[in-house]
Structures are given as structure tokens and as C-alpha cells.
């Protein structure tokens, strides 16, 4: 019950204690206890992807699938239309992902996707135009999902690496597995 003078605390109606206990038990029963061998494999997978285990586990729990690809925005890659060669720290991080997951890039015009791939051989598996700022939600969805589908990847196995709030919307529009801020993904020291 809410209204004037209500402080937003728990309802004190009869049965509150039981509902709290029942909710706690139900929540605990939903959380699976994973065997230690599976936890070790997942920790190693998170390390191979270069992301912390907590982030990896939350993406896996939300999507129900493993991370199979990363979709990088042009801003996350720190590229500009005049400078298509990626900075050293980005190059090093992308090179470290080789074989662990596909590396996709969504870049803004006037840069051309093929020019980005040519300027950075072996660092990206695929590049396509990013959604335009003026596009509708459905056009943004179609562009992101089309890029993922073109590679034959499940959308709920692709993680977005973005640098701006506008780009983070691509995650929901494309029904991707999750999003990681670019500054965290490309941090100088990666988690062990």
C-alpha cells in the first residue's frame, strides 16, 4: 500500500514474515549450485575472453548461452573516419581474443567497413555499418540483428562493447546477451 506518508518500507500486513521466508526459500531453490568442475571451466573461459568472472557469469545467466562473439562500436574501438588503424592497446586486446570469440565491428559513416578490415588485418572477423542516429528503433534492430545473423551467430551469445549511451541501446534492440563498457573491456590490466 502506498500513499501520502508511506515511507516505502515493507508492508506490515498479516503474513509478511511468512511471505518473506517463502520468497527467500524460493529464490534459493532457483539458484543452482554448480559443481566445482563446471565453475573452473567457466572461470577459465572468462579469463580466455578477458572479462571478469562476475560479468561472464551474469551474461551467461541472463542469456542462457556462452559468449560466442563481441560486437564493438566504432567509438569503442577509438576509430575515426580519418584514422582507421586502431590504437595499440585496442590492437593488443583484440589480438588476444583470436579464436576465443568472433570480433564484429559496427562503424559509423563515412568510414567504410572494408577499409577498417583492410587497415587492421586479422583483428576483426566482420565489419558493417553502424545504425544511424536518425534511424528508428526497428531499423536499428534490423541492422544489428542482420549483422549478427549474417555471421550465423545467435544474438543471445553476442556481447556489445560500447562507448556511449546511444550505442548501449543496440543491446536491447538486437536482443544481444549483454553489454560491457569499452573503458572496462579495454582496461590496461585484465582480470586474472
C-alpha positions as CSV (number, residue, x, y, z in Angstrom):
1,X,0.0,0.0,0.0
2,X,1.4,3.4,-0.9
3,X,0.1,6.8,-0.3
4,X,0.7,10.1,1.5
5,X,3.0,9.4,4.4
6,X,4.1,6.0,3.3
7,X,7.9,5.6,3.6
8,X,8.2,2.8,1.0
9,X,9.1,0.2,3.6
10,X,7.8,-3.4,3.7
11,X,4.0,-3.9,4.0
12,X,3.2,-4.8,7.6
13,X,0.0,-6.7,6.7
14,X,-0.6,-10.1,8.4
15,X,1.6,-12.8,6.8
16,X,4.5,-10.6,5.9
17,X,7.1,-12.7,7.8
18,X,5.9,-15.9,6.1
19,X,5.9,-14.2,2.6
20,X,9.5,-13.0,3.2
21,X,10.6,-16.6,4.3
22,X,8.8,-18.2,1.4
23,X,10.3,-15.7,-1.1
24,X,13.8,-16.4,0.3
25,X,13.4,-20.2,0.1
26,X,12.0,-20.0,-3.5
27,X,14.9,-17.7,-4.6
28,X,17.5,-20.0,-3.0
29,X,16.0,-23.1,-4.7
30,X,16.2,-21.3,-8.1
31,X,19.9,-20.6,-7.8
32,X,21.7,-23.8,-8.9
33,X,24.7,-25.0,-7.1
34,X,27.2,-25.7,-9.8
35,X,29.8,-28.5,-9.5
36,X,33.3,-27.1,-8.9
37,X,34.5,-28.6,-12.2
38,X,32.0,-26.5,-14.2
39,X,32.9,-23.4,-12.2
40,X,36.6,-24.0,-13.0
41,X,35.8,-24.3,-16.7
42,X,33.7,-21.1,-16.7
43,X,36.4,-19.2,-14.8
44,X,38.9,-20.3,-17.4
45,X,36.5,-19.3,-20.2
46,X,36.0,-15.8,-18.7
47,X,39.8,-15.5,-18.4
48,X,40.2,-16.5,-22.1
49,X,37.7,-13.8,-23.1
50,X,39.5,-11.3,-20.9
51,X,36.5,-10.4,-18.8
52,X,36.0,-10.9,-15.0
53,X,34.1,-14.0,-13.9
54,X,31.2,-12.0,-12.3
55,X,30.5,-10.3,-15.7
56,X,30.8,-13.5,-17.6
57,X,28.6,-15.4,-15.2
58,X,25.9,-12.7,-15.2
59,X,25.8,-12.6,-19.0
60,X,25.6,-16.4,-19.1
61,X,22.9,-16.5,-16.5
62,X,20.8,-13.8,-18.3
63,X,21.1,-15.2,-21.8
64,X,21.5,-18.9,-21.0
65,X,24.3,-19.2,-23.5
66,X,28.0,-18.8,-23.7
67,X,29.7,-15.7,-25.2
68,X,30.4,-16.5,-28.8
69,X,31.2,-13.0,-30.1
70,X,31.8,-9.4,-29.2
71,X,30.2,-6.5,-31.2
72,X,32.4,-3.4,-31.0
73,X,31.1,0.1,-31.8
74,X,33.4,2.3,-33.8
75,X,33.7,4.6,-30.7
76,X,34.6,1.6,-28.5
77,X,37.4,0.8,-31.0
78,X,38.5,4.5,-30.8
79,X,38.5,4.8,-34.6
80,X,37.7,7.9,-36.6
81,X,36.9,8.3,-40.3
82,X,40.4,9.7,-40.9
83,X,42.2,7.1,-38.7
84,X,41.2,3.5,-39.4
85,X,44.3,1.9,-37.8
86,X,43.3,1.0,-34.3
87,X,45.3,2.2,-31.2
88,X,47.9,-0.2,-29.8
89,X,46.0,-1.1,-26.6
90,X,42.9,-1.9,-28.7
91,X,45.0,-3.9,-31.2
92,X,46.6,-5.9,-28.4
93,X,43.3,-6.7,-26.7
94,X,41.6,-7.7,-30.0
95,X,44.6,-9.9,-30.9
96,X,44.3,-11.7,-27.5
97,X,40.7,-12.7,-28.4
98,X,41.7,-14.5,-31.6
99,X,39.8,-17.8,-31.6
100,X,38.1,-17.3,-28.3
101,X,35.1,-15.3,-29.8
102,X,34.2,-13.7,-33.1
103,X,35.1,-10.0,-33.3
104,X,32.5,-7.8,-35.1
105,X,32.6,-4.1,-35.6
106,X,29.7,-1.6,-36.3
107,X,31.3,1.6,-37.6
108,X,29.8,5.0,-38.4
109,X,29.8,6.6,-41.9
110,X,31.7,7.9,-43.7
111,X,34.2,5.2,-42.7
112,X,33.8,2.0,-44.9
113,X,33.6,-1.4,-43.2
114,X,36.1,-3.0,-45.7
115,X,38.6,-0.2,-45.2
116,X,38.6,-0.9,-41.4
117,X,39.2,-4.6,-42.1
118,X,42.0,-3.8,-44.5
119,X,43.7,-1.4,-42.1
120,X,43.6,-3.9,-39.3
121,X,44.2,-7.4,-40.8
122,X,43.4,-10.3,-38.6
123,X,42.0,-8.2,-35.8
124,X,38.3,-8.2,-36.7
125,X,36.2,-11.0,-38.2
126,X,33.5,-8.8,-39.7
127,X,32.6,-5.2,-40.0
128,X,29.4,-3.5,-41.1
129,X,27.8,0.0,-40.9
130,X,26.5,1.0,-37.5
131,X,22.9,2.2,-37.0
132,X,22.5,5.9,-37.8
133,X,21.4,8.2,-35.1
134,X,18.3,9.1,-37.1
135,X,17.1,5.5,-37.6
136,X,14.0,4.2,-35.9
137,X,14.1,1.5,-33.2
138,X,13.0,-1.1,-35.7
139,X,15.7,0.0,-38.3
140,X,18.3,-0.2,-35.5
141,X,17.1,-3.6,-34.5
142,X,17.1,-4.9,-38.1
143,X,20.6,-3.5,-38.7
144,X,22.1,-5.1,-35.5
145,X,20.3,-8.4,-35.9
146,X,21.2,-8.6,-39.6
147,X,24.9,-8.1,-38.8
148,X,24.8,-10.9,-36.3
149,X,22.6,-13.2,-38.5
150,X,25.0,-12.6,-41.4
151,X,27.8,-14.2,-39.4
152,X,25.5,-17.1,-38.4
153,X,25.7,-16.3,-34.7
154,X,23.0,-16.5,-32.1
155,X,22.1,-12.9,-30.9
156,X,22.0,-14.1,-27.3
157,X,25.6,-15.2,-27.5
158,X,26.9,-11.8,-28.7
159,X,28.1,-9.2,-26.2
160,X,28.1,-5.5,-27.1
161,X,31.2,-3.4,-26.2
162,X,30.1,0.2,-26.5
163,X,31.4,3.7,-25.5
164,X,28.2,5.7,-25.4
165,X,24.7,5.5,-24.0
166,X,23.2,5.6,-27.6
167,X,25.2,2.6,-28.5
168,X,24.1,0.7,-25.4
169,X,20.6,0.8,-26.9
170,X,21.9,-1.6,-29.6
171,X,21.9,-4.4,-27.0
172,X,18.2,-4.3,-26.3
173,X,17.3,-3.6,-30.0
174,X,19.4,-6.5,-31.2
175,X,18.4,-8.8,-28.3
176,X,22.1,-9.3,-27.5
177,X,23.4,-11.2,-24.5
178,X,24.7,-8.1,-22.7
179,X,26.8,-5.0,-22.8
180,X,30.2,-4.1,-21.4
181,X,31.5,-0.5,-21.4
182,X,34.5,0.0,-23.7
183,X,36.7,1.5,-21.0
184,X,36.3,-1.6,-18.8
185,X,36.8,-4.0,-21.7
186,X,39.9,-2.3,-22.9
187,X,41.4,-1.6,-19.5
188,X,45.2,-1.9,-19.4
189,X,45.1,-4.7,-16.8
190,X,42.8,-7.5,-17.4
191,X,41.4,-9.6,-14.6
192,X,43.1,-12.9,-13.7
